[in-house]
Amino acid sequence: MGLIKHTPMRLQQVSDQDLVKLYIGGEEYVIEELLRRHKSKIFTSIYLLVKDQYLAEDIFQDAFIKVINTLRSGRYNEEGKFLPWVMRIAHNLVIDYFRKEKRTPTITSADGTDVLNLIQIHEESAEERMLREQTHTDLRKMIHHLPDEQKEVLIMRHYADLSFKEIAELTDVSINTALGRMRYALSNLRKMMNVKEVSVSRS
């Protein structure tokens, strides 16, 4: 017995979770309602990060292609959490873009000092430059190892220069929660860098 086709008016009353089930069940037209429902928020969050409309549109399209491919392949298992799941996909694509562009964040503590000491040296030697570039590469790799929630806040704060108020609104959490995630992210990065320093000194 096939699924009953909903009219556009009725679709607006269907939950995200049920729309996803309809789509997976072969009712491909419902993706338009999911897109209509969430496009503005997802696109805005991407645009605030990359600050370029055309780039934001490209990343948004890539994100929805990934969403559709995941749904079609039967690998979707985020029941009841469709929007946060799509936002994570979009933000991971933004992170990938920054990584490819080799942009490096300056991560500062409350007193304004650079936590990771990634200071540009004007009269640096070839060896110093190689060490600095390696440190930047290592940092980007370490950021990818952070839990999604911590990685998201760190990228928004230090790559996109958003305030914690803006981050809280984009991620649907309180400002205190966003601050807490940032503290954990910095703490985890420091631990990873300390582990790397120990392993290098022993090698």
C-alpha positions as a printed Julia matrix, in Angstrom:
203×3 Matrix{Float64}:
  0.0    0.0    0.0
  1.56   3.31  -1.11
  1.91   6.46   0.92
 -0.86   9.04   0.58
  0.27  12.08  -1.39
 -0.1   15.29   0.61
 -1.23  18.59  -0.88
  1.17  21.56  -0.45
 -1.12  23.0    2.25
 -1.13  19.74   4.2
  2.63  19.37   3.84
  3.13  22.54   5.88
  1.49  20.77   8.82
  3.71  17.67   8.57
  6.74  17.43  10.89
 10.3   17.3    9.54
 10.6   13.74  10.78
  7.5   12.62   8.87
  8.58  14.5    5.74
 11.91  12.67   5.85
 10.07   9.35   6.17
  7.89  10.27   3.17
 10.98  11.17   1.14
 12.77   7.95   2.04
  9.56   6.11   1.11
  9.77   7.48  -2.42
  7.77  10.72  -2.17
 10.58  12.88  -3.56
  8.43  15.99  -3.95
  8.46  16.56  -0.16
 12.11  17.67  -0.31
 10.81  20.99  -1.67
  8.89  21.57   1.57
 11.95  20.75   3.7
 13.98  23.13   1.55
 11.36  25.89   1.79
 11.12  25.42   5.54
 14.82  25.62   6.38
 16.65  27.28   3.49
 16.75  30.75   5.05
 18.29  29.66   8.35
 20.83  27.29   6.78
 21.89  29.76   4.09
 22.2   32.6    6.62
 24.41  30.51   8.9
 26.7   29.65   5.96
 26.8   33.26   4.75
 27.71  34.59   8.2
 30.67  32.21   8.21
 32.04  32.75   4.69
 30.8   36.35   4.14
 30.38  35.77   0.39
 26.95  35.27  -1.18
 28.09  33.21  -4.2
 30.29  30.99  -2.07
 27.47  30.57   0.45
 25.11  29.51  -2.35
 27.64  26.94  -3.6
 28.13  25.49  -0.12
 24.36  25.46   0.49
 23.82  23.49  -2.73
 26.6   21.06  -1.82
 25.05  20.59   1.62
 21.62  19.73   0.2
 23.14  17.37  -2.37
 24.82  15.6    0.55
 21.51  15.56   2.45
 19.66  14.05  -0.52
 22.37  11.44  -1.15
 22.36  10.42   2.52
 18.57  10.11   2.6
 18.49   8.12  -0.64
 21.21   5.75   0.53
 19.3    4.92   3.72
 22.11   6.19   5.97
 20.01   8.84   7.75
 19.57   8.02  11.44
 18.97  11.42  13.05
 15.27  10.99  13.82
 13.68  14.17  15.08
 16.85  16.21  14.51
 16.72  17.04  10.8
 17.66  20.74  10.98
 20.62  20.34  13.41
 21.86  17.48  11.22
 21.71  19.61   8.05
 23.39  22.5    9.89
 26.24  20.18  10.9
 26.69  19.08   7.28
 26.74  22.71   6.12
 29.19  23.82   8.8
 31.5   20.88   8.09
 31.56  21.95   4.43
 32.47  25.47   5.56
 35.28  24.07   7.69
 36.52  22.06   4.7
 36.52  25.26   2.62
 38.56  27.13   5.24
 40.97  24.2    5.48
 41.51  24.15   1.71
 42.01  27.91   1.72
 44.58  27.37   4.5
 43.1   30.1    6.67
 44.37  29.91  10.23
 42.45  31.26  13.21
 44.02  33.3   15.97
 42.68  31.81  19.16
 42.8   34.33  21.98
 42.07  33.98  25.66
 39.97  36.39  27.73
 42.93  38.74  28.31
 43.64  38.97  24.58
 46.79  36.85  24.48
 47.19  34.3   21.71
 46.56  30.91  23.3
 48.41  28.94  20.65
 51.18  31.5   20.09
 50.67  31.5   16.33
 52.57  34.74  15.82
 53.59  35.89  12.37
 57.36  36.47  12.39
 58.44  39.1    9.86
 62.16  38.29   9.77
 61.85  34.54  10.11
 64.29  31.99   8.79
 63.3   29.19   6.4
 63.33  26.76   9.33
 61.1   29.02  11.43
 58.68  29.45   8.54
 58.5   25.68   8.0
 57.82  25.19  11.72
 55.08  27.85  11.74
 53.39  26.37   8.64
 53.57  22.89  10.16
 51.99  24.24  13.36
 49.15  25.77  11.32
 48.61  22.47   9.5
 48.62  20.54  12.79
 46.12  23.0   14.27
 43.67  22.53  11.4
 43.93  18.75  11.82
 43.36  19.04  15.57
 40.27  21.21  15.06
 38.8   18.4   12.93
 39.22  16.0   15.87
 37.09  18.14  18.18
 33.48  17.08  18.89
 31.07  18.66  16.39
 29.54  21.09  18.91
 32.96  22.4   20.01
 34.33  22.56  16.47
 31.28  24.5   15.3
 31.62  27.19  18.0
 35.38  27.53  17.48
 35.0   27.94  13.71
 32.22  30.51  14.1
 34.18  32.49  16.68
 37.67  32.48  15.21
 37.25  31.93  11.48
 34.02  33.89  11.02
 34.55  36.35  13.92
 30.97  35.99  15.21
 29.99  37.13  18.69
 28.87  34.55  21.24
 25.38  36.06  21.03
 25.32  35.39  17.26
 26.73  31.89  17.78
 24.08  31.13  20.4
 21.29  32.26  18.06
 22.65  30.25  15.12
 23.09  27.06  17.12
 19.9   27.41  19.2
 21.68  27.31  22.56
 22.18  29.79  25.4
 25.18  32.14  25.41
 26.52  30.29  28.47
 26.36  26.98  26.59
 28.21  28.51  23.62
 30.87  29.89  25.98
 31.18  26.51  27.68
 31.68  24.73  24.36
 34.38  27.24  23.46
 36.19  26.64  26.76
 36.1   22.88  26.21
 37.32  23.31  22.61
 40.33  25.4   23.7
 41.07  22.99  26.55
 40.99  20.01  24.18
 43.21  21.8   21.64
 45.77  22.56  24.35
 45.75  18.91  25.43
 46.23  17.73  21.83
 49.11  20.17  21.32
 50.74  19.05  24.57
 50.46  15.4   23.51
 52.03  16.25  20.14
 54.89  18.14  21.81
 55.58  15.16  24.08
 55.54  12.72  21.15
 57.87  14.97  19.11
 60.33  15.34  22.0
 60.44  11.55  22.43
 60.94  10.79  18.75
